[in-house]
Amino acid sequence: MNRLKRTLAAGGSATGVLLRLPAVGLVELAGVAGLDFVLLDCEHGPADTEQVQHHLNAADAHGLATLVRVGSAEPALILRALDLGAQGVVVPHVDTAGQAAAVVAAAHYPPLGERGFANYTRAARFGSRAPADYLDDAAATTMVIPMLETAAACENAAEILAVPGVDAVMPGPADLAVSMGALADKPRVDAAIAAAGAAAERAGKPVLRIVGDAAAARATGSRFVVYNLTQVLLTAFRELVLTPR
């Protein structure tokens, strides 16, 4: 059972780390630290499929839930991430309910979706599980999280969240700001994200928010946050450099 999905569905909270740097040791460190999940970045990070599998192995060993941010809504990318054993996918640049439905179709087996089935994958424990049991488990545990990265996506948040199989949404502040021509207009970007958050609250679904530090996490008021590990590490390294010797 996907503990992350169960916790969020019950109204609980979860904290994770966004890992752009291929480093299995950092996944293990996240588990030892007591985080709930890791989000492996295959959109802007350099990790390839084999590296993703190693990271998933490490996460499983430490009881961490695993999400993969795929490079696009391409069904083949979604299929490979889930077949490797990721418990969910974060999909960038989802602007409409129709696009969200296509993502759900790629991530779920029939009857909800159209995902291709193979029982010998890592997700199916290499054929050791009865196909019917695996299908039931995948239907109950697979998470789909579209990213909202344009003003239109934020405006369509209610419709996107209403698509069966969408578990949460994740605003992408950087892409949103660029798409709005509002890099220097943070209040405008924040207002778009707040509108999406209000739609999620009405739908009873969480918003996955990316943050750089604990203060920012508290300020979001979100129960579902992921720390940008690159930002966390850069801040820590800068503090080391500035520390008087």
C-alpha positions in Angstrom: 0.0 0.0 0.0 1.2 3.5 -0.9 1.6 5.0 2.6 2.0 8.5 1.2 -1.3 8.3 -0.8 -3.1 6.8 2.2 -1.8 9.5 4.6 -2.7 12.4 2.3 -6.2 10.9 1.6 -6.8 10.8 5.3 -5.9 14.5 5.7 -2.4 13.9 7.0 0.8 15.7 6.1 3.9 14.6 4.3 7.4 16.1 3.8 9.8 15.1 1.1 12.9 16.2 -0.8 13.3 17.0 -4.5 16.4 15.3 -5.7 18.0 16.6 -8.9 21.5 15.2 -8.3 21.9 11.5 -9.0 23.2 10.4 -5.6 21.8 7.3 -4.0 23.4 8.3 -0.7 21.2 11.4 -0.5 18.1 9.2 -0.8 19.4 7.1 2.1 20.1 10.2 4.1 16.6 11.4 3.5 15.3 8.1 4.9 17.6 8.2 7.9 16.5 11.8 8.6 12.8 10.7 8.7 11.4 12.3 5.6 8.3 10.8 4.1 9.1 10.7 0.4 11.6 11.6 -2.3 10.7 13.2 -5.6 13.2 12.2 -8.3 13.6 14.9 -10.9 13.8 13.5 -14.5 12.7 16.7 -16.0 15.6 19.1 -15.1 17.9 16.5 -13.5 20.4 14.3 -15.4 19.2 11.0 -14.0 18.7 8.2 -16.5 16.5 5.1 -16.1 19.1 2.9 -14.5 20.0 5.6 -12.0 16.3 6.1 -11.2 16.0 2.4 -10.4 19.0 2.5 -8.0 17.4 5.5 -6.3 14.1 3.6 -6.0 15.9 0.6 -4.5 17.5 2.8 -1.8 14.2 4.6 -1.1 12.4 1.2 -0.6 15.1 0.0 1.7 14.5 3.0 4.0 10.7 3.1 3.8 10.5 6.2 1.7 7.6 6.7 -0.7 8.8 7.6 -4.2 7.5 10.0 -6.8 9.2 10.7 -10.2 8.9 13.9 -12.0 8.9 12.8 -15.6 10.3 15.0 -18.4 6.9 15.5 -20.1 3.4 14.0 -20.3 4.7 11.4 -22.8 3.0 8.1 -21.9 6.2 6.1 -22.4 8.0 8.1 -19.8 5.2 7.7 -17.3 5.1 4.0 -18.0 8.8 3.4 -17.4 8.8 5.4 -14.2 5.9 3.4 -12.8 7.2 0.0 -14.1 10.4 0.7 -12.3 8.5 0.9 -9.0 7.8 4.6 -8.5 4.6 5.0 -6.5 3.5 8.0 -8.5 4.4 10.5 -11.1 4.6 14.3 -11.2 3.9 15.5 -14.7 4.9 19.0 -15.9 3.0 21.5 -18.0 -0.6 20.2 -17.5 -2.8 23.1 -18.5 -6.3 21.6 -19.0 -8.6 18.9 -17.7 -8.2 17.0 -21.0 -4.4 16.9 -20.6 -4.8 15.7 -17.0 -7.1 12.9 -18.2 -4.5 11.9 -20.7 -1.9 11.7 -17.9 -4.2 9.6 -15.8 -4.8 7.3 -18.8 -1.0 6.8 -19.2 -0.5 6.1 -15.4 -3.4 3.8 -14.7 -4.3 0.3 -16.1 -7.8 -0.2 -17.5 -10.6 0.5 -16.8 -9.4 3.9 -15.5 -6.5 4.2 -17.9 -4.7 2.7 -20.8 -1.3 1.9 -19.3 0.4 -1.1 -20.9 0.6 -4.2 -18.7 3.6 -6.4 -18.0 3.8 -8.6 -14.9 7.6 -9.1 -15.0 8.5 -5.5 -14.0 10.1 -4.4 -10.8 6.8 -2.8 -9.8 5.1 -6.2 -10.1 7.9 -7.9 -8.2 9.3 -9.5 -11.3 6.3 -11.8 -11.9 6.1 -13.1 -8.4 2.6 -11.6 -7.8 -0.7 -12.8 -9.2 -1.6 -10.4 -12.1 -5.0 -9.7 -10.6 -3.5 -8.8 -7.2 -1.0 -6.5 -8.8 -3.6 -4.8 -10.9 -5.8 -4.2 -7.8 -2.8 -2.8 -5.9 -1.7 -0.5 -8.7 -5.2 0.9 -9.1 -5.3 1.7 -5.4 -1.9 3.1 -4.9 -0.6 4.9 -8.0 -0.4 8.6 -7.6 -0.9 11.2 -10.4 0.2 14.8 -9.7 -0.1 17.3 -12.6 2.0 20.5 -12.4 0.4 23.9 -12.9 2.9 26.1 -14.6 0.9 28.7 -16.5 -1.8 31.1 -15.6 -4.3 29.0 -17.6 -3.4 25.9 -15.6 -4.0 27.7 -12.3 -7.3 29.0 -13.7 -8.3 25.5 -14.7 -7.2 24.0 -11.4 -10.7 23.0 -10.3 -11.4 21.1 -13.6 -8.0 19.4 -13.4 -8.5 18.3 -9.8 -11.9 17.0 -10.7 -10.4 14.5 -13.2 -10.8 11.0 -11.7 -7.3 9.7 -10.8 -5.7 13.1 -10.1 -4.5 12.9 -6.5 -3.0 16.4 -6.1 -1.5 19.3 -8.0 1.9 20.9 -7.8 2.4 24.6 -8.8 5.6 25.3 -10.6 6.5 28.9 -9.5 9.5 29.4 -11.8 7.8 28.3 -15.0 4.6 30.1 -13.9 6.5 33.3 -13.4 8.2 33.0 -16.8 5.0 32.1 -18.6 3.2 35.1 -17.1 6.1 37.5 -17.9 6.1 38.1 -14.2 9.6 37.2 -12.9 9.7 40.5 -10.9 6.1 40.4 -9.9 6.0 37.8 -7.1 2.6 38.9 -5.7 1.0 38.2 -9.1 2.5 34.7 -9.2 1.5 34.1 -5.6 -2.1 35.1 -6.4 -2.3 32.5 -9.2 -0.9 29.8 -6.9 -3.3 30.8 -4.1 -6.2 30.5 -6.5 -5.1 27.0 -7.4 -4.7 26.2 -3.7 -8.2 27.4 -3.0 -9.6 25.1 -5.8 -7.7 22.2 -4.2 -9.1 23.0 -0.8 -12.6 22.9 -2.2 -11.9 19.6 -3.9 -10.5 18.1 -0.7 -7.1 17.4 -2.4 -3.6 18.5 -1.4 -1.3 20.8 -3.1 2.4 19.8 -3.3 4.4 22.9 -2.7 8.2 23.2 -3.3 10.1 25.1 -0.7 13.7 26.0 0.1 13.7 26.0 3.9 11.6 25.3 7.0 10.4 28.9 7.3 9.1 28.8 3.7 7.4 25.4 4.4 5.5 26.8 7.4 4.6 29.9 5.4 2.8 27.9 2.7 0.4 26.4 5.2 0.5 23.3 3.1 0.4 19.8 4.5 2.3 18.4 1.5 5.7 20.0 0.9 8.9 19.0 -0.9 12.3 20.7 -0.2 14.4 21.7 -3.1 17.5 19.9 -2.1 19.8 21.8 -4.4 18.7 25.1 -2.8 19.0 23.6 0.7 22.6 22.4 0.0 23.6 25.6 -1.7 22.4 27.6 1.3 24.3 25.3 3.7 27.5 25.5 1.6 27.3 29.3 1.5 26.9 29.4 5.2 30.0 27.3 5.6 32.0 29.7 3.4 30.8 32.7 5.3 31.5 31.2 8.7 34.5 32.9 10.2 37.5 30.6 10.7 
